[in-house]
Amino acid sequence: MSGTNLATLSWLILGCESLAGGKAGRFQDGFIDAARSLVRQCKTADVPVYVKQIPIKGKVNRKISDWPKDLQIQDYPK
């Protein structure tokens, strides 16, 4: 989203791909770095971020306490 005017967003909901049967795409390899970048950009633009799930060891993880601290964000719009 670099170069995008994030101020036009009212909320960003962020989560990795999840498909039945464990057939999620391989883009998950770079998900954590991309998520961190998006979170930083949204914080700078004062856009609330809700992280709903992330990949851990190749599996979708929805348990927020397992995630890196900087991605344990579940903000709602005001």
N, C-alpha and C positions, 0 to 999 in steps of 0.2 A: 504494500500500500504506500510505499515511499512515493512522494510527489503528489499524493492524493490529499485534498483538503478534508481532513478528518472532522473539522468543525461542522461539517454538514451532516454528520452522523448524530443520531440521538442515543444509539446504543450499539455495542458490538457484542455478539454472542459468538463464542469461539469454542470449537471442539474438533477433535480428529474424526476422520471418517470411520463409521461403524456400519458393517454389513453383516447380515446373518451368516453363520457358518464360517466366520473368521476369514472372509474374502476381501478384507479391506485393502485398499491400494498401498503401494510402497512409498507414497509421498510422506508417510508418517515418519520416515527416517529424519527428516529435517523439521519436523513439527515443533519441537521444543524451542529451537532457535527462532523460528518464524513467529511462534506465539509470544516469546519474550519481546521481540521487536515490535509486534503489534500492540502489546500491552504498554510498552514505553511510549509509543506514538500516541496512543489514546489517552494516557495519563497527561502527557504534555498538552493535548488538545482539550482536556477536561471532558472526555467522552467516557461514560461508564462502560465497564467490561465485565462480561459474565463468562467465565471459563466453565464449560459443562462436562468436558471429558478430555483426557489426554492419553497418548499411547505410552505404556510402560512395558518394556521387555516384549514388544511386538503385540501387546494386547491392549484393548480399550480399557481404561481404568476410570471409573466414575467416583472413586472414593477420594475426596479432596485431601484428606489427611496423608495420603500416599504421595501426593504431588510435590514438586519443588515449591518451597515457600513463596517464591515470587510469582507463581502461577495459581496460588490459592486465592483467587479473586472471583467473587460472585456479586458484583454490584448491580443495582437496578437504576433505571433512570429516575430522576427526581420528578 
